[in-house]
Each structure stands twice: as structure tokens, then as C-alpha cells.
């Protein structure tokens, strides 16, 4: 597959991974599972363990849950930004049309007011 096509399909793949409206619930579940895993592993460490070393060990033990959560979060943000881009494009088009209309109507209005008071 050519690189251009591959890069063009990547955002569509991310959007499809984000899923439908249930994605927010799924994201919450993934976050909760990751946090529970970190807490469980951190609480299970021996009492004399240095805090920083314990945190690092707990995070390393829960790497798979963290990767799943972060991957889903990034996919959802990509989907949200794609939706916002579409809306801002429409907003930009409306602003451009309004600006163009103003550039035409203001001089015409000025001429009419000047010659027909």
C-alpha cells in the first residue's frame, strides 16, 4: 500500500476505533481498570519500598492497561477534533460569505445614500 493512502486511512481507523456513543463509558471503564491495577500493585509492595521505586514498579506492572486506556483516549480525541474541524470549516465558510456580502453591500449602500438621500 502506498504511503499516501496508508496515511490517509490512519485517521479513519482511529475514528472507527473510538466507536459509537458507548466509547465514553468504555473509556471510563478502561481508566478505572488502570487506576485499580496501579493501586493494587502499589498497595501490595513491601512496607520498606522507596516511594518512587514503588510507583515505577506499579506503573510497569500495569503497562498493558495503561496502553489500552491511552490508545482509546487518543482515538476519541482524534475523532472529536475531526468533528470540530468540520464545524469550524462550515463556520469559516459562513464568515467568508458574510464578509464577501458586506464588501459588496456596503459600497452600494454608500452610493445609494450619497445620490438619493
C-alpha positions in Angstrom: 0.0 0.0 0.0 1.4 3.4 -0.9 2.4 5.7 2.0 0.0 8.4 1.0 -3.0 6.0 1.1 -1.8 4.5 4.3 -1.6 7.9 6.0 -5.0 8.9 4.6 -6.6 5.8 6.1 -5.0 6.1 9.5 -7.4 8.9 10.8 -10.4 6.8 9.6 -9.0 3.8 11.5 -8.6 5.9 14.7 -12.2 7.3 14.3 -13.5 3.8 13.9 -11.6 2.6 17.0 -13.3 5.4 19.0 -16.6 3.7 18.5 -20.1 5.0 18.9 -21.6 6.7 21.9 -20.6 3.9 24.2 -17.0 4.9 23.8 -17.1 7.3 26.7 -18.3 4.5 29.0 -15.7 2.2 27.7 -13.0 5.0 28.3 -14.2 5.3 31.9 -14.0 1.6 32.4 -10.5 1.5 30.9 -9.4 4.3 33.2 -10.9 2.7 36.2 -9.3 -0.6 35.5 -5.9 1.0 35.0 -6.2 3.0 38.2 -7.3 -0.1 40.2 -4.4 -2.1 38.8 -1.9 0.7 39.9 -3.4 1.0 43.3 -3.5 -2.8 43.8 0.1 -3.2 42.8 1.3 -0.2 44.8 -0.5 -1.3 47.9 0.9 -4.8 47.6 4.5 -3.6 47.8 6.6 -4.3 50.9 6.5 -1.6 53.6 10.2 -0.6 53.2 10.0 0.1 49.5 11.0 3.6 48.4 8.0 5.6 47.2 9.4 6.5 43.8 10.6 2.9 43.1 7.1 1.6 44.2 5.3 4.0 41.9 7.6 3.0 39.0 7.1 -0.8 39.7 3.3 -0.3 39.9 3.2 1.6 36.6 5.4 -1.0 34.9 3.1 -3.8 36.2 0.0 -2.1 34.7 1.6 -1.1 31.3 -1.0 -3.1 29.3 -3.9 -1.4 31.0 -2.3 2.0 30.6 -1.6 1.4 26.9 -5.3 0.4 26.3 -6.6 3.5 28.1 -4.2 5.9 26.4 -4.9 4.4 23.0 -8.6 4.7 23.4 -8.3 8.3 24.8 -6.2 9.4 21.8 -8.6 7.8 19.3 -11.5 9.6 21.0 -9.7 12.9 20.9 -8.8 12.4 17.3 -12.5 11.7 16.5 -13.6 14.8 18.5 -11.0 17.0 16.7 -12.2 15.8 13.3 -15.8 16.7 14.2 -14.7 20.2 15.4 -12.7 20.7 12.2 -15.8 20.0 10.2 -17.8 22.5 12.2 -15.1 25.2 12.0 -14.9 24.7 8.3 -18.6 25.4 8.0 -18.2 28.4 10.3 -15.4 29.7 8.3 -17.4 29.4 5.1 -20.3 31.3 6.7 -17.9 34.0 7.9 -16.4 34.3 4.4 -19.8 34.6 2.8 -20.9 37.2 5.3 -17.7 39.1 4.7 -18.0 39.0 0.9 -21.6 40.2 1.1 -20.5 43.0 3.4 -17.8 44.1 1.0 -20.4 44.3 -1.8 -23.3 45.7 0.1 -21.5 48.5 2.0 -20.2 50.4 -1.1 -23.6 50.0 -2.9 -25.4 51.3 0.2 -22.9 54.2 0.4 -23.6 55.1 -3.2 -27.3 54.9 -2.8 -27.2 57.2 0.3 -24.9 59.6 -1.5 -27.0 60.1 -4.6 -30.5 59.5 -3.1 -30.6 61.0 0.3 
